[in-house]
Amino acid sequence: MQNVGAWIVRVNTSDEDRRRRGATLIVLAICLIGLALAFLPVSLATAQPSITSVISVAVALLVGTIALARSGRVNLGASLLLFVVLAGATGSMAANPNAPTGPFFLILPVLCASILLPPIHIWSMLVLTMTGSLLGFSFFPAEVRNDTNWRVILLTAMILQVIVALISFLGAQMVARALVTAAAARAEAEAANRALTASNASLEARVAERTAALQQLADEQAAVAAQLQASLETQQELNRVIAALSMPVIPISDRVLVAPIVGNLDTERTQLLLTTVLDEVEAVRARTVVLDITGVAVVDTQVAAALLRVADAVRLMGAETLLVGIRPEVAQTLVHLGVNLGELRTAATLQDGLRAIGFSDGVRIAEKDRSNGRRPSESPLSNQNSSPKIQNPKSKI
């Protein structure tokens, strides 16, 4: 039902004010048609064919008004409706000279013009209504026209028409200004909405671009982080290899290990030396560990303490420690610092140390056979065939 009503009052125009006035015109025409049809049975009952004809013509004109309004010709349709109202009010006034209210009905066209036509046309309708009042008054009998009361009534009605026209004009002007202001505000709002939509689209595009850039940067950083992690792992592995190479433990026989030390001994290298020596002692069941400090540039109390730690740990594993490679300046430094090496056996060179534990000219002398009670001096050099030969210790180191 609501859709049918919207279809009936639909006006084919893009102008907002004209569409509003056209819808009002259609509604007003339909109401007048209903009012005219309501009087039709009365005219038929009283057998007044002239009234029936007038009603039929009025209904036809009002239907034409609706057609004009729907097609967008609102001003023409409104003029036609006002003509019907003005003609009806004037005819009613002329047909009833004894009814003093007739002139006052001519106010209706002015009121209708205030809502159906632009404000300036209200004055034109006022002129027509005043003309209609005088025209209807001219059809009165002479005794009525000469009646003072009737003249006062007519003058009062015309003055009232002017007042109504003025008020209607002012109201229509205010409504017109309000509609113009509303239309301007609506245009500004639509422009702002379009600008906001464009700004949102631009912002979304920038956000998408920034997001893509940040994602790409994050991917690049992840790739760099992965490369750095791989490089770090490689570096750590390389450091372990270098550390292992910097702290070699060389078995020169089944029971003897030589650990040449090169560079400074800090806490980390001391721990590495201790771990490496102890692992090798356990692996080969060594009985003697030779610590060669020929490559240590500076020997101070910290280095001496580190060597004593290694010697103590090796002794706990059941092996003895021999410290070799003590240069004269190193010996002077140790004496000056008051470093006590305790029971740690020492030798000046690696060759002297190897000779001290039973190696001579690269050939190993038979080890002590404590179970048989023989001393090292009792081991004949002629038993060299049964003992394994090794290369020159200096060349092997």
PATORZA-896096 format. One record per residue (C-alpha): residue in three letters; x, y, z. Coordinates in Angstrom, 2 decimals, padded with zeros to 5 digits, always signed. Layout:
// PATORZA-896096
(pt ALA, (X, Y, Z))
...
// end
This chain:
// PATORZA-896096
(pt MET, (+000.00, +000.00, +000.00))
(pt GLN, (+002.84, +002.34, +000.80))
(pt ASN, (+004.41, +001.64, -002.58))
(pt VAL, (+001.12, +002.45, -004.33))
(pt GLY, (+000.89, +005.79, -002.50))
(pt ALA, (+004.49, +006.62, -003.42))
(pt TRP, (+003.74, +005.77, -007.04))
(pt ILE, (+000.65, +008.02, -007.10))
(pt VAL, (+002.46, +011.12, -005.78))
(pt ARG, (+005.58, +010.53, -007.86))
(pt VAL, (+006.54, +013.59, -009.93))
(pt ASN, (+008.79, +013.27, -012.95))
(pt THR, (+011.30, +016.04, -012.17))
(pt SER, (+014.74, +016.41, -010.61))
(pt ASP, (+013.96, +019.71, -008.87))
(pt GLU, (+013.38, +019.10, -005.17))
(pt ASP, (+011.01, +022.09, -004.66))
(pt ARG, (+008.97, +021.25, -007.75))
(pt ARG, (+008.72, +017.62, -006.69))
(pt ARG, (+007.47, +018.70, -003.26))
(pt ARG, (+004.85, +021.07, -004.73))
(pt GLY, (+003.81, +018.44, -007.29))
(pt ALA, (+003.18, +015.83, -004.60))
(pt THR, (+001.13, +018.37, -002.61))
(pt LEU, (-000.84, +019.24, -005.76))
(pt ILE, (-001.68, +015.59, -006.42))
(pt VAL, (-002.86, +015.02, -002.84))
(pt LEU, (-004.97, +018.20, -002.89))
(pt ALA, (-006.51, +017.29, -006.27))
(pt ILE, (-007.43, +013.82, -005.01))
(pt CYS, (-009.10, +015.37, -001.93))
(pt LEU, (-011.10, +017.77, -004.09))
(pt ILE, (-012.13, +014.93, -006.37))
(pt GLY, (-013.37, +013.01, -003.36))
(pt LEU, (-015.27, +016.06, -002.13))
(pt ALA, (-016.87, +016.61, -005.56))
(pt LEU, (-017.89, +012.96, -005.82))
(pt ALA, (-019.44, +013.22, -002.38))
(pt PHE, (-021.77, +015.99, -003.65))
(pt LEU, (-022.66, +014.04, -006.79))
(pt PRO, (-025.39, +011.84, -005.17))
(pt VAL, (-026.95, +014.98, -003.66))
(pt SER, (-027.18, +016.67, -007.06))
(pt LEU, (-028.62, +013.54, -008.61))
(pt ALA, (-031.20, +013.26, -005.84))
(pt THR, (-032.31, +016.87, -006.27))
(pt ALA, (-032.52, +016.46, -010.05))
(pt GLN, (-030.24, +019.39, -010.80))
(pt PRO, (-028.43, +018.45, -014.01))
(pt SER, (-026.47, +021.70, -014.11))
(pt ILE, (-024.78, +020.95, -010.79))
(pt THR, (-024.04, +017.42, -011.98))
(pt SER, (-022.43, +018.80, -015.13))
(pt VAL, (-020.32, +021.26, -013.12))
(pt ILE, (-019.14, +018.49, -010.82))
(pt SER, (-018.26, +016.28, -013.79))
(pt VAL, (-016.25, +019.05, -015.44))
(pt ALA, (-014.48, +019.84, -012.17))
(pt VAL, (-013.56, +016.19, -011.67))
(pt ALA, (-012.21, +015.97, -015.23))
(pt LEU, (-010.13, +019.11, -014.72))
(pt LEU, (-008.77, +017.79, -011.43))
(pt VAL, (-007.80, +014.50, -013.11))
(pt GLY, (-005.97, +016.58, -015.73))
(pt THR, (-004.27, +018.44, -012.88))
(pt ILE, (-002.97, +015.14, -011.50))
(pt ALA, (-001.69, +014.12, -014.95))
(pt LEU, (+000.12, +017.45, -015.40))
(pt ALA, (+001.68, +017.21, -011.93))
(pt ARG, (+002.94, +013.67, -012.50))
(pt SER, (+004.49, +014.69, -015.82))
(pt GLY, (+006.48, +017.43, -014.09))
(pt ARG, (+004.44, +020.47, -015.28))
(pt VAL, (+003.59, +021.45, -011.72))
(pt ASN, (+002.97, +025.17, -012.28))
(pt LEU, (+000.49, +024.48, -015.08))
(pt GLY, (-001.33, +021.83, -013.05))
(pt ALA, (-001.44, +024.15, -010.02))
(pt SER, (-002.90, +026.96, -012.15))
(pt LEU, (-005.59, +024.59, -013.42))
(pt LEU, (-006.49, +023.48, -009.88))
(pt LEU, (-006.60, +027.09, -008.63))
(pt PHE, (-008.87, +027.98, -011.55))
(pt VAL, (-011.25, +025.19, -010.51))
(pt VAL, (-011.22, +026.35, -006.85))
(pt LEU, (-011.63, +030.02, -007.81))
(pt ALA, (-014.42, +029.26, -010.26))
(pt GLY, (-016.21, +027.08, -007.72))
(pt ALA, (-015.94, +029.69, -004.94))
(pt THR, (-017.07, +032.54, -007.25))
(pt GLY, (-019.96, +030.53, -008.65))
(pt SER, (-021.06, +029.50, -005.16))
(pt MET, (-020.98, +033.13, -004.04))
(pt ALA, (-022.99, +034.32, -007.06))
(pt ALA, (-025.53, +031.52, -006.71))
(pt ASN, (-026.21, +032.25, -003.03))
(pt PRO, (-026.62, +036.00, -002.55))
(pt ASN, (-028.31, +035.44, +000.78))
(pt ALA, (-025.25, +033.64, +002.23))
(pt PRO, (-022.89, +036.26, +003.71))
(pt THR, (-020.07, +033.67, +004.01))
(pt GLY, (-019.58, +033.36, +000.25))
(pt PRO, (-016.84, +036.04, -000.10))
(pt PHE, (-014.80, +034.38, +002.61))
(pt PHE, (-014.49, +031.14, +000.59))
(pt LEU, (-012.41, +033.08, -001.91))
(pt ILE, (-009.58, +032.95, +000.61))
(pt LEU, (-009.11, +029.28, -000.33))
(pt PRO, (-007.39, +029.98, -003.69))
(pt VAL, (-004.87, +032.25, -001.92))
(pt LEU, (-004.06, +029.55, +000.62))
(pt CYS, (-003.74, +026.93, -002.12))
(pt ALA, (-001.44, +029.21, -004.13))
(pt SER, (+000.87, +029.60, -001.11))
(pt ILE, (+001.64, +025.85, -001.13))
(pt LEU, (+001.35, +025.13, -004.88))
(pt LEU, (+003.03, +028.08, -006.61))
(pt PRO, (+006.23, +030.08, -006.14))
(pt PRO, (+005.80, +032.95, -003.61))
(pt ILE, (+005.58, +035.70, -006.22))
(pt HIS, (+002.49, +034.09, -007.79))
(pt ILE, (+000.50, +034.55, -004.56))
(pt TRP, (-000.08, +038.21, -005.44))
(pt SER, (-001.41, +037.21, -008.86))
(pt MET, (-003.86, +034.86, -007.17))
(pt LEU, (-004.84, +037.66, -004.74))
(pt VAL, (-005.74, +039.88, -007.70))
(pt LEU, (-007.80, +037.08, -009.21))
(pt THR, (-009.64, +036.36, -005.96))
(pt MET, (-010.45, +040.03, -005.44))
(pt THR, (-011.64, +040.18, -009.04))
(pt GLY, (-013.74, +037.09, -008.43))
(pt SER, (-015.22, +038.68, -005.31))
(pt LEU, (-016.27, +041.78, -007.23))
(pt LEU, (-017.53, +039.69, -010.15))
(pt GLY, (-019.63, +037.49, -007.89))
(pt PHE, (-020.92, +040.55, -006.07))
(pt SER, (-021.99, +042.06, -009.41))
(pt PHE, (-024.37, +039.16, -010.00))
(pt PHE, (-026.24, +039.94, -006.80))
(pt PRO, (-029.67, +041.64, -007.08))
(pt ALA, (-029.66, +045.41, -006.87))
(pt GLU, (-031.16, +045.51, -003.38))
(pt VAL, (-028.34, +043.23, -002.14))
(pt ARG, (-025.64, +045.27, -003.85))
(pt ASN, (-027.04, +048.41, -002.23))
(pt ASP, (-027.12, +046.77, +001.20))
(pt THR, (-024.53, +048.37, +003.48))
(pt ASN, (-024.02, +045.21, +005.46))
(pt TRP, (-023.17, +043.26, +002.33))
(pt ARG, (-020.71, +045.91, +001.28))
(pt VAL, (-019.05, +045.76, +004.71))
(pt ILE, (-018.91, +041.95, +004.44))
(pt LEU, (-017.34, +042.14, +000.98))
(pt LEU, (-014.80, +044.73, +002.10))
(pt THR, (-013.96, +042.68, +005.17))
(pt ALA, (-013.51, +039.54, +003.04))
(pt MET, (-011.22, +041.38, +000.61))
(pt ILE, (-009.13, +042.84, +003.47))
(pt LEU, (-008.87, +039.34, +004.94))
(pt GLN, (-007.75, +038.04, +001.54))
(pt VAL, (-004.95, +040.63, +001.48))
(pt ILE, (-003.85, +039.71, +005.01))
(pt VAL, (-003.89, +036.02, +004.19))
(pt ALA, (-001.93, +036.67, +000.97))
(pt LEU, (+000.71, +038.68, +002.88))
(pt ILE, (+001.10, +036.02, +005.55))
(pt SER, (+001.18, +033.27, +002.92))
(pt PHE, (+003.80, +035.18, +000.92))
(pt LEU, (+006.05, +035.64, +003.96))
(pt GLY, (+005.65, +032.00, +004.95))
(pt ALA, (+006.34, +030.82, +001.42))
(pt GLN, (+009.41, +033.02, +001.26))
(pt MET, (+010.74, +031.55, +004.50))
(pt VAL, (+010.04, +028.03, +003.26))
(pt ALA, (+011.77, +028.82, -000.04))
(pt ARG, (+014.82, +030.19, +001.74))
(pt ALA, (+014.88, +027.18, +004.05))
(pt LEU, (+014.68, +024.86, +001.06))
(pt VAL, (+017.52, +026.71, -000.68))
(pt THR, (+019.62, +026.52, +002.48))
(pt ALA, (+018.80, +022.86, +002.90))
(pt ALA, (+019.66, +022.19, -000.74))
(pt ALA, (+022.98, +024.02, -000.34))
(pt ALA, (+023.72, +022.12, +002.86))
(pt ARG, (+022.82, +018.88, +001.15))
(pt ALA, (+025.09, +019.72, -001.78))
(pt GLU, (+027.90, +020.55, +000.63))
(pt ALA, (+027.29, +017.33, +002.53))
(pt GLU, (+027.32, +015.33, -000.70))
(pt ALA, (+030.53, +017.08, -001.78))
(pt ALA, (+032.07, +016.41, +001.62))
(pt ASN, (+030.91, +012.81, +001.41))
(pt ARG, (+032.49, +012.43, -002.02))
(pt ALA, (+035.69, +014.05, -000.77))
(pt LEU, (+035.65, +011.77, +002.27))
(pt THR, (+035.09, +008.74, +000.07))
(pt ALA, (+037.97, +009.76, -002.17))
(pt SER, (+040.13, +010.44, +000.89))
(pt ASN, (+039.22, +007.04, +002.35))
(pt ALA, (+040.04, +005.35, -000.93))
(pt SER, (+043.37, +007.19, -001.10))
(pt LEU, (+044.07, +006.36, +002.53))
(pt GLU, (+043.22, +002.71, +001.99))
(pt ALA, (+045.51, +002.66, -001.04))
(pt ARG, (+048.32, +004.23, +000.97))
(pt VAL, (+047.71, +001.84, +003.86))
(pt ALA, (+047.78, -001.11, +001.48))
(pt GLU, (+050.97, +000.24, -000.10))
(pt ARG, (+052.59, +000.81, +003.29))
(pt THR, (+051.45, -002.62, +004.47))
(pt ALA, (+052.96, -004.23, +001.39))
(pt ALA, (+056.18, -002.26, +001.91))
(pt LEU, (+056.31, -003.23, +005.59))
(pt GLN, (+055.62, -006.85, +004.70))
(pt GLN, (+058.39, -006.78, +002.13))
(pt LEU, (+060.71, -005.14, +004.66))
(pt ALA, (+059.74, -007.74, +007.26))
(pt ASP, (+060.45, -010.53, +004.75))
(pt GLU, (+063.80, -008.97, +003.92))
(pt GLN, (+064.63, -008.60, +007.60))
(pt ALA, (+063.60, -012.21, +008.20))
(pt ALA, (+065.85, -013.30, +005.34))
(pt VAL, (+068.71, -011.19, +006.71))
(pt ALA, (+068.07, -012.59, +010.19))
(pt ALA, (+068.15, -016.12, +008.79))
(pt GLN, (+071.40, -015.33, +006.99))
(pt LEU, (+072.83, -013.81, +010.17))
(pt GLN, (+071.75, -016.86, +012.16))
(pt ALA, (+073.36, -019.15, +009.62))
(pt SER, (+076.49, -016.97, +009.65))
(pt LEU, (+076.48, -017.01, +013.45))
(pt GLU, (+076.19, -020.77, +013.52))
(pt THR, (+078.97, -021.05, +010.94))
(pt GLN, (+081.09, -018.62, +012.94))
(pt GLN, (+080.47, -020.54, +016.13))
(pt GLU, (+081.40, -023.78, +014.43))
(pt LEU, (+084.48, -022.09, +012.98))
(pt ASN, (+085.35, -020.77, +016.43))
(pt ARG, (+085.05, -024.27, +017.84))
(pt VAL, (+087.29, -025.61, +015.08))
(pt ILE, (+089.80, -022.81, +015.62))
(pt ALA, (+089.67, -023.35, +019.37))
(pt ALA, (+090.22, -027.05, +018.87))
(pt LEU, (+093.10, -026.34, +016.53))
(pt SER, (+094.52, -023.76, +018.95))
(pt MET, (+094.46, -026.34, +021.75))
(pt PRO, (+095.61, -029.59, +020.12))
(pt VAL, (+096.35, -032.63, +022.23))
(pt ILE, (+098.74, -034.93, +020.34))
(pt PRO, (+099.27, -038.55, +021.41))
(pt ILE, (+102.92, -039.45, +020.73))
(pt SER, (+102.60, -042.93, +022.22))
(pt ASP, (+100.03, -045.16, +023.81))
(pt ARG, (+100.49, -043.48, +027.19))
(pt VAL, (+101.93, -040.02, +026.46))
(pt LEU, (+100.07, -036.87, +025.31))
(pt VAL, (+101.63, -033.58, +024.25))
(pt ALA, (+099.54, -030.36, +024.47))
(pt PRO, (+101.32, -027.41, +022.82))
(pt ILE, (+099.82, -024.10, +024.02))
(pt VAL, (+099.99, -021.04, +021.75))
(pt GLY, (+098.82, -017.54, +022.70))
(pt ASN, (+097.39, -016.21, +025.93))
(pt LEU, (+095.42, -018.33, +028.38))
(pt ASP, (+092.21, -016.65, +029.37))
(pt THR, (+089.31, -018.21, +031.26))
(pt GLU, (+087.63, -019.62, +028.15))
(pt ARG, (+090.81, -021.11, +026.68))
(pt THR, (+091.80, -022.51, +030.08))
(pt GLN, (+088.44, -024.32, +030.31))
(pt LEU, (+088.85, -025.58, +026.73))
(pt LEU, (+092.37, -026.85, +027.52))
(pt LEU, (+091.16, -028.58, +030.65))
(pt THR, (+088.23, -030.24, +028.88))
(pt THR, (+090.30, -031.33, +025.88))
(pt VAL, (+093.17, -032.76, +027.95))
(pt LEU, (+090.89, -034.66, +030.30))
(pt ASP, (+088.86, -036.12, +027.41))
(pt GLU, (+092.05, -037.31, +025.68))
(pt VAL, (+093.48, -038.74, +028.93))
(pt GLU, (+090.32, -040.77, +029.38))
(pt ALA, (+090.19, -041.82, +025.73))
(pt VAL, (+093.78, -043.16, +025.42))
(pt ARG, (+094.32, -043.94, +029.13))
(pt ALA, (+097.41, -041.76, +029.11))
(pt ARG, (+099.83, -041.81, +031.99))
(pt THR, (+101.77, -038.63, +031.14))
(pt VAL, (+100.63, -035.23, +029.80))
(pt VAL, (+103.27, -032.83, +028.49))
(pt LEU, (+102.17, -029.15, +028.54))
(pt ASP, (+104.36, -027.16, +026.15))
(pt ILE, (+104.18, -023.39, +026.87))
(pt THR, (+106.81, -022.39, +024.36))
(pt GLY, (+104.18, -020.45, +022.39))
(pt VAL, (+102.81, -018.56, +025.43))
(pt ALA, (+104.11, -015.00, +025.22))
(pt VAL, (+103.43, -013.94, +028.79))
(pt VAL, (+103.28, -016.21, +031.85))
(pt ASP, (+101.89, -014.52, +034.95))
(pt THR, (+100.10, -015.65, +038.07))
(pt GLN, (+096.82, -016.17, +036.17))
(pt VAL, (+098.51, -018.44, +033.59))
(pt ALA, (+100.39, -020.31, +036.33))
(pt ALA, (+097.13, -020.86, +038.23))
(pt ALA, (+095.50, -022.16, +035.06))
(pt LEU, (+098.37, -024.61, +034.47))
(pt LEU, (+098.17, -025.82, +038.07))
(pt ARG, (+094.42, -026.39, +037.65))
(pt VAL, (+095.08, -028.56, +034.61))
(pt ALA, (+097.86, -030.46, +036.43))
(pt ASP, (+095.61, -031.11, +039.43))
(pt ALA, (+092.79, -032.38, +037.22))
(pt VAL, (+095.17, -034.63, +035.28))
(pt ARG, (+096.55, -036.02, +038.57))
(pt LEU, (+093.01, -036.85, +039.67))
(pt MET, (+092.63, -038.82, +036.42))
(pt GLY, (+095.68, -040.93, +037.42))
(pt ALA, (+098.26, -039.27, +035.16))
(pt GLU, (+101.21, -036.99, +035.75))
(pt THR, (+101.88, -033.59, +034.17))
(pt LEU, (+105.15, -032.32, +032.73))
(pt LEU, (+105.54, -028.60, +032.01))
(pt VAL, (+108.05, -027.82, +029.25))
(pt GLY, (+109.06, -024.81, +027.19))
(pt ILE, (+110.03, -022.57, +030.10))
(pt ARG, (+112.28, -019.88, +028.64))
(pt PRO, (+114.73, -017.92, +030.81))
(pt GLU, (+112.62, -014.78, +030.82))
(pt VAL, (+109.57, -016.85, +031.80))
(pt ALA, (+111.52, -018.41, +034.66))
(pt GLN, (+112.63, -014.97, +035.84))
(pt THR, (+109.05, -013.68, +035.70))
(pt LEU, (+107.73, -016.62, +037.71))
(pt VAL, (+110.43, -016.15, +040.34))
(pt HIS, (+109.84, -012.40, +040.46))
(pt LEU, (+106.09, -012.94, +040.92))
(pt GLY, (+106.71, -015.59, +043.55))
(pt VAL, (+104.69, -018.20, +041.66))
(pt ASN, (+104.99, -021.65, +043.27))
(pt LEU, (+104.48, -024.47, +040.78))
(pt GLY, (+104.45, -026.97, +043.65))
(pt GLU, (+105.17, -030.59, +042.65))
(pt LEU, (+104.69, -029.87, +038.92))
(pt ARG, (+107.62, -031.36, +036.97))
(pt THR, (+109.29, -028.94, +034.56))
(pt ALA, (+111.78, -028.98, +031.69))
(pt ALA, (+113.36, -026.27, +029.61))
(pt THR, (+112.46, -027.68, +026.20))
(pt LEU, (+110.14, -030.26, +024.77))
(pt GLN, (+113.12, -032.44, +023.85))
(pt ASP, (+114.37, -032.37, +027.45))
(pt GLY, (+110.91, -033.22, +028.69))
(pt LEU, (+110.55, -036.18, +026.35))
(pt ARG, (+113.99, -037.43, +027.32))
(pt ALA, (+112.94, -037.12, +030.97))
(pt ILE, (+109.99, -039.44, +030.47))
(pt GLY, (+111.88, -042.05, +028.54))
(pt PHE, (+112.36, -040.79, +024.99))
(pt SER, (+115.91, -040.49, +023.56))
(pt ASP, (+116.82, -039.47, +020.01))
(pt GLY, (+113.31, -040.21, +018.85))
(pt VAL, (+113.35, -043.83, +020.13))
(pt ARG, (+111.26, -044.73, +023.14))
(pt ILE, (+113.04, -046.63, +025.95))
(pt ALA, (+111.09, -049.43, +027.53))
(pt GLU, (+108.62, -048.19, +030.14))
(pt LYS, (+108.95, -049.19, +033.73))
(pt ASP, (+107.64, -052.59, +034.41))
(pt ARG, (+106.76, -052.17, +038.01))
(pt SER, (+105.05, -055.52, +038.14))
(pt ASN, (+108.42, -057.26, +037.32))
(pt GLY, (+110.37, -054.94, +039.60))
(pt ARG, (+112.75, -053.68, +036.86))
(pt ARG, (+114.09, -050.08, +036.93))
(pt PRO, (+114.42, -047.97, +033.78))
(pt SER, (+118.22, -048.43, +033.85))
(pt GLU, (+117.69, -052.19, +033.68))
(pt SER, (+115.78, -051.92, +030.38))
(pt PRO, (+118.40, -052.73, +027.75))
(pt LEU, (+118.51, -050.58, +024.64))
(pt SER, (+118.80, -053.85, +022.72))
(pt ASN, (+115.06, -054.30, +023.35))
(pt GLN, (+114.33, -051.60, +020.73))
(pt ASN, (+112.81, -054.11, +018.33))
(pt SER, (+109.96, -054.81, +020.74))
(pt SER, (+109.30, -051.10, +021.38))
(pt PRO, (+107.36, -048.94, +018.83))
(pt LYS, (+109.45, -046.37, +017.00))
(pt ILE, (+108.26, -042.74, +016.63))
(pt GLN, (+109.43, -039.85, +014.56))
(pt ASN, (+111.59, -037.12, +015.93))
(pt PRO, (+109.37, -035.37, +018.54))
(pt LYS, (+110.41, -031.96, +017.29))
(pt SER, (+109.41, -032.77, +013.74))
(pt LYS, (+106.15, -034.32, +014.90))
(pt ILE, (+105.23, -031.27, +016.99))
// end
